[in-house]
Amino acid sequence: MYKVKHNKITNEVLKELDQKFVPDVDYFYFEDRPNFVLVNERETVDLSLDLKTSYLPWNISAKARYIAIVSNEEFLSWEEEIQKLVLREQIRLNRGYIFELDELRKGIGDIPVEVQNALDTFSINIDGMKMITLQRFLWNTFPNEIRTNILLYVANMFVDMDSISDESFLNTLKCEYPTVASLLNTFGSRNGPNCFGAVLIALQKDEDKITSYLNKWVLPTEFYKELKNKDYVRIETDSIQSNDILIWEKDHNTLHSCFVLSNGLVLNKQGQTMFNPYQCLPLEDVLNNWNWVEASGGHLMIYRKNEV
């Protein structure tokens, strides 16, 4: 077991990450239609949640209009000039995880010579910096220790707030909130579960529902429906108390939610990937982290259980 900013990541979760982080098949993005590989128009290609977590499509340039689905075997059969051209295009269009080689080496520690050589071979020189985007055939050549260090390095990039580490606080919360006790400060084992699901878990007693929310991406419509079922209503107040639900909204879009625990702490899941743990955080840290919503014209809503 490892920890990232006080969040536990088990060997079982690392195995799941190892299998999903780098896909077996490449989805290459292009601005112009290439003449050496078949492509589909970008909007016609559906990506699974696992592929979205690998390629981060929300970060890919809008200029990317085409996608080629290419096996590692086909890629390796191309001439080196074509390989480099394609990899350079992925970096230019900001597809997926792109690492600056020197920073990656610093982040993961000592690297065997053969791994360094492999990274150098498939790196791309951009303005004097060596950049790399990982592929499965390359990933499979890395020793387990190197793959684990890269996964922990990426997890550290995703987690932008340190979780509460005080065991006395955590033990108290586990007694008060038994349904989330095992989740606090842990990484999940799949992509998809998001902040809305994390909040709904805190409201449940039914084990089947808890399991369901641990395994799916909850949409805002389902989220608000379940809040209504649990007698939660929006209130106008500046005072936040235990068991409240905080919701950030902008332009009629629900952006984020968290569940308020006791002692000025919250249950918070910052995103829907396996790299986003179920964190126990100080309320003030989360308010500060999402303050940009109100500063840019959105608003914070407080929902509280109607006891009448």
NORUR-V697098 format. One record per residue. SS is DSSP state (~ for helix, > for strand, _ for the rest). OMEGA is omega in whole degrees, -180 to 180 (999 if undefined). Layout:
((SS	OMEGA) (SS	OMEGA))
This chain:
((_	180) (>	175) (>	175) (>	-178) (_	177) (_	178) (>	-176) (>	174) (>	-173) (_	177) (~	179) (~	178) (~	178) (~	178) (~	178) (~	178) (~	-178) (~	-178) (~	-171) (~	-171) (~	179) (_	-175) (_	178) (_	-179) (>	180) (>	169) (>	-178) (>	-179) (>	-180) (>	173) (_	179) (_	-178) (_	179) (_	-178) (_	-176) (_	-179) (_	178) (_	-179) (_	172) (>	174) (>	-171) (~	-173) (~	-180) (~	-176) (_	177) (_	178) (_	174) (_	178) (~	179) (~	179) (~	177) (~	179) (~	179) (~	-172) (~	176) (_	-173) (~	179) (~	178) (~	-176) (_	-178) (_	176) (_	179) (_	-179) (_	-174) (_	-175) (>	178) (>	173) (>	178) (>	-167) (>	176) (>	176) (~	-179) (~	179) (~	180) (~	-177) (~	177) (~	180) (_	174) (_	-177) (~	-179) (~	179) (~	178) (~	-178) (~	179) (~	-178) (~	-180) (~	178) (~	180) (~	179) (~	180) (~	-180) (~	-178) (_	175) (_	178) (_	172) (_	-177) (_	179) (_	-175) (>	169) (>	-166) (~	-179) (~	179) (~	178) (~	180) (~	177) (~	-175) (~	-174) (~	175) (_	-176) (_	-180) (_	177) (_	-177) (~	-177) (~	177) (~	177) (~	-179) (~	179) (~	178) (~	179) (~	-176) (~	-175) (_	175) (_	-179) (>	180) (>	178) (>	179) (_	176) (_	178) (>	177) (>	-179) (>	179) (>	170) (_	-169) (_	175) (_	-171) (~	-179) (~	178) (~	180) (~	-177) (_	179) (_	-178) (_	172) (_	-179) (~	-178) (~	179) (~	179) (~	179) (~	-179) (~	178) (~	179) (~	178) (~	177) (~	179) (~	178) (~	179) (~	177) (~	-177) (~	-174) (_	-174) (_	177) (_	178) (_	177) (_	176) (_	-179) (_	-178) (_	-175) (~	180) (~	175) (~	-177) (~	179) (~	177) (~	-179) (~	-179) (~	175) (~	-177) (~	-175) (_	-174) (~	-177) (~	179) (~	-175) (_	-176) (_	-179) (_	-171) (_	177) (_	177) (>	172) (_	177) (_	-173) (_	179) (_	173) (_	177) (_	-180) (_	-173) (_	-177) (~	-178) (~	177) (~	179) (~	179) (~	-177) (~	176) (~	-178) (~	-178) (_	-170) (_	167) (_	-179) (_	-176) (~	180) (~	179) (~	178) (~	179) (~	179) (~	-178) (~	176) (_	-172) (_	-179) (_	177) (_	-179) (_	178) (_	-179) (~	-180) (~	178) (~	-180) (~	-178) (~	178) (~	-179) (~	175) (~	178) (~	179) (~	-180) (_	177) (_	174) (>	-179) (>	177) (>	178) (>	177) (_	-179) (_	174) (_	-177) (_	179) (_	-179) (_	-179) (_	178) (_	171) (_	173) (>	-180) (>	-178) (>	177) (>	-176) (>	176) (>	179) (_	178) (_	175) (>	177) (>	-171) (>	-173) (>	175) (>	173) (>	-178) (>	-177) (>	176) (_	177) (_	175) (_	176) (_	-180) (>	179) (>	167) (>	-173) (>	171) (>	-167) (_	-180) (_	-173) (_	-179) (_	176) (_	179) (_	178) (_	-177) (_	171) (>	-171) (>	167) (>	-172) (>	170) (>	179) (~	-177) (~	180) (~	-179) (~	177) (~	179) (~	-178) (~	-178) (_	-180) (~	-179) (~	-179) (~	179) (~	-179) (~	-178) (_	174) (_	177) (_	180) (>	176) (>	178) (>	178) (>	176) (>	-177) (>	-179) (>	178) (_	-176) (_	-178) (_	999))
